[in-house]
């Protein structure tokens, strides 16, 4: 089989951008005798029953109970954005979200953005524009970027929108992108490439 540079890049990016793969349910579970709550949540389109302590965060439930390790634990205090996922279509930092608050709600993680083997346009753009270096923040960056573009399409405003006076329907300028993505930290400093990837998707440019 011929191995191309593109195939290698896409294979490497799989772990960074959340290409779908076999999900192994982790064996972790609350300790015996500990008070728990029974929850029914939908994760990446799959209804799941989760038994967790009331204080368990969504981040820990995803990683430790469900084996969805694409969502990363960074600062664990809601400051870095590495753990960003979607809850009912809105982005949240899962380290500050209790899984008990997600009963009967729909969760989408980085693993759920792709359709089969087809990358989500934002995942594709991150690969094309080299929007990652070490890759640790990349899942959260991508989930946040997808939500940012959708928010802009709905006409949601940012502080930049008010500063520029574009409050009717703000354009996704680089300043808008930086403001809307400001909750996601990249310690490698790949911000120009991240902005380029978000800009391309927001303008419907084919990756």
Secondary structure, 3 states (H helix, E strand, C coil): CCCCHHHHHHHHHHHHHCCCCCCCCCCCCCCCCCCCEEEEEEECCEEEEEEECCCCEHHHHHHHHCCCCCCCCCCCCCCCCCCEEEECCEEEEHHHCEHHHHCCCEEECHHHCCECCECCHHHHHHHHCCCCCCCCCHHHHHHHHHHHHHHHHCCCCCHHHHHHCCCCCCCCCHHHHHHHCCCCCCCCCCHHHHHHHHHHHHCCCCC
